[in-house]
């Protein structure tokens, strides 16, 4: 099957990094299906609705794509949410909400993508710098993203007999609508950049370029790519402290 016939599904592709990945895969010759929660202002106009925390919704997504396009070659899962709260204060419902989207939701995407994707295809998840670097007040997010990194490796083992490659990208600070509110709090962006050896935030297009490479890399599987300007070599910013000082 030639490059122009590949079908890519980008879950969480309506805005931010997901939208950049969808655009890059289109430019690389894929027919791209965007799947996300109901559209928000500024999001892509095309796509399917999906709730990654609802297995029936995820299963229906892949069934619909197969019915319309006949195949799935690349799946990208960039759906995610975060929260902030010390473990001794965090409500269990909030912890579960974050884990449900970032980890259980990723499992459901992997489960049904693994069934739908063609032999020799690719599945890519978006983890985070927090998959390996802890942050005060970020226990739910860190735990979920670390779990997703290991889930990526397990899926790579299990899907290898069909030559399906399973990898993840682990971004640091990327400037998107999702990160913009945090960057408005005094001290957070400066703290990030002070702990990023290359001295700047990433762009969604840089994550997208990596996703295009990984989607076509035929001897790459089980990899969690740190793409963060070297931030994993230093310490994580004290986001909780900055927020507490700003709203004390």
Secondary structure by P-SEA (a helix, b strand, c coil): cccccbbbbbccccccaaaaaaaaaaaaccbbbbbbcccccccccbbbbbccccaaaaaaaaaaaaaacccccbbbbccccccccccccccaaaaaaaaaacaaaaaaaaaaaaacccccbbbbbbbcccccccccccaaaaaaaaaaaaaaaaaaaaaccccbbbbbbbbcccccccccccccccaaaaaaaaaccccccccaaaaaaaaaaaaacccccccccccccccccccccaaaaaaaaacc
